[in-house]
Amino acid sequence: MTATSAQHPLTSLCRTCFHIFNTGKFCPQCNRPRIISHPELLNLSIAHMDCDAFYAAVEKRDNPEYASRPVIIGGEKRGVVSTACYIARMSGVRSAMPMYKAKKLCPDAVIVRPNMKRYQEVGLAIHNKMRALTPLVEPLSIDEAFLDLSGTEALHQAPPAAQLAKLAAEIEADLGITISIGLAPNKFLAKLSSDMNKPRGFTVIGKSDAHTILASLPITRIYGIGAKSAKSLAKDGLSQISQLQEMDETSLIRRYGETGQKLFKLSRGIDNRKVQPNSGVKSVSSERTLAQDLADFDALQDKLWGLSETVSTDLKRKELAGATITLKLKTSMHRIITRSRTLEVPTQLSETLFEISSDLLQPLTDGTPYRLIGVGVSGFRPLSEADQPDLIEPSRTQRANAERAMDALKGKYGKAAISKGRGFKTAKTAPNKKQ
């Protein structure tokens, strides 16, 4: 499905042979029906590309016997679902679902443990292909990125829309991974559109139809507004983006502060963020080799606070904020286990790092003894996007403000000037920083 406007003449692109023509149901050059049409098709240059069920797609590609079977990636016993192929999703399986529940919904599924090294290799190959089109690539995670294709038409002898279609076809042919594309005037609309028609989708939202398309969507489609935030907004009678479009900016700011201003702009498709390629530091992390192996959740969690503070301090010093938080564990048998979660809003706060890494740790404390524990942050994004006020849980915002106040005191009087209660649980070994 393609977002279109009946008020302007359409331009069409064949996704099979990449021919550009006036609107029609079939390509006049190859007679194929894979057509994308939009009146602004040749004028847009901000894209979001997202791999379709990436981990599962890599497993199906590497294991042809899985091709027609439902595949779920995650821990087989007490873990959670990392991702699931589209066949499994038809049974109701979703990411972050407890594995026992996923097995009940889809008992015939093949359960595969994540192979992060392999996924990273494929993800890097995909990002490299993106960078062959433009240096302005902003990875959000291993399998998705924003691209700014402004000024690339002369170099590649094709408009951005055609470049993207060719790239998706090349990735599918060379790497066996399918891609969904969103093309729009800005990052918010590009990411929104890439989610609309998965898998193998190519959706365009332009300036001319953004207001109408947004009006038809629930408020949860605004990034950063999850189920909890939506529930709070619903108490105020707000559930659809169209309702936000009817409210003036002053009223929204008066009611929700900085979040209100964000709601006003995004509900109208306004997003002035630039695509910012990551360079230099790719991750900031800290890990601790334990004096003795630990298997108990509480004992391991005690170590996370110091690690989270160390990483947070590094992020603040380097003026970085990351969206992907990774927990690293090494078993007594030296097997390395990693679990990651990508947030809607990037962070540099120790409270957030501690909370997310603790959540990642919980399902892994199944009696396995661990000799090393670490926390890392990657997926860096503009600092201006970091740690925005929380609409639902004001206490979270208060904790963030308290942490910033503590940072100011430490900067003025030294690190020993103030510390949180949990920080007094000191470890026997000093953390080793990595980057």
Stockholm file with secondary structure:
# STOCKHOLM 1.0

chainA/1-435         MTATSAQHPLTSLCRTCFHIFNTGKFCPQCNRPRIISHPELLNLSIAHMDCDAFYAAVEKRDNPEYASRPVIIGGEKRGVVSTACYIARMSGVRSAMPMYKAKKLCPDAVIVRPNMKRYQEVGLAIHNKMRALTPLVEPLSIDEAFLDLSGTEALHQAPPAAQLAKLAAEIEADLGITISIGLAPNKFLAKLSSDMNKPRGFTVIGKSDAHTILASLPITRIYGIGAKSAKSLAKDGLSQISQLQEMDETSLIRRYGETGQKLFKLSRGIDNRKVQPNSGVKSVSSERTLAQDLADFDALQDKLWGLSETVSTDLKRKELAGATITLKLKTSMHRIITRSRTLEVPTQLSETLFEISSDLLQPLTDGTPYRLIGVGVSGFRPLSEADQPDLIEPSRTQRANAERAMDALKGKYGKAAISKGRGFKTAKTAPNKKQ
#=GR chainA/1-435 SS CCCCCTTSCCEEEETTTCCEEESCSSCTTTCCCCEEEETTTTTCCEEEEEESSHHHHHHHHHCGGGTTSCEEEECSSSCBEEEECHHHHTTTCCTTCBHHHHHHHCTTCEEECCCHHHHHHHHHHHHHHHHHHCSCEEEEETTEEEEECTTCHHHHTSCHHHHHHHHHHHHHHHHCCCEEEEEESSHHHHHHHHTTTCSSCEEECCTTTHHHHHHTSBGGGSTTCCHHHHHHHHHTTCCBHHHHHTSCHHHHHHHHTHHHHHHHHHHTTCCCCCCCCCCSCCEEEEEEEEEEEECCHHHHHHHHHHHHHHHHHHHHHHTCEEEEEEEEEEETTCCEEEEEEEEEEEECCHHHHHHHHHHHHGGGCSSCCEEEEEEEEEEEECGGGTTCCCSSCHHHHHHHHHHHHHHHHHHHHCGGGCCCGGGGSCCSSCCEEEC
#=GC SS_cons         CCCCCTTSCCEEEETTTCCEEESCSSCTTTCCCCEEEETTTTTCCEEEEEESSHHHHHHHHHCGGGTTSCEEEECSSSCBEEEECHHHHTTTCCTTCBHHHHHHHCTTCEEECCCHHHHHHHHHHHHHHHHHHCSCEEEEETTEEEEECTTCHHHHTSCHHHHHHHHHHHHHHHHCCCEEEEEESSHHHHHHHHTTTCSSCEEECCTTTHHHHHHTSBGGGSTTCCHHHHHHHHHTTCCBHHHHHTSCHHHHHHHHTHHHHHHHHHHTTCCCCCCCCCCSCCEEEEEEEEEEEECCHHHHHHHHHHHHHHHHHHHHHHTCEEEEEEEEEEETTCCEEEEEEEEEEEECCHHHHHHHHHHHHGGGCSSCCEEEEEEEEEEEECGGGTTCCCSSCHHHHHHHHHHHHHHHHHHHHCGGGCCCGGGGSCCSSCCEEEC
//
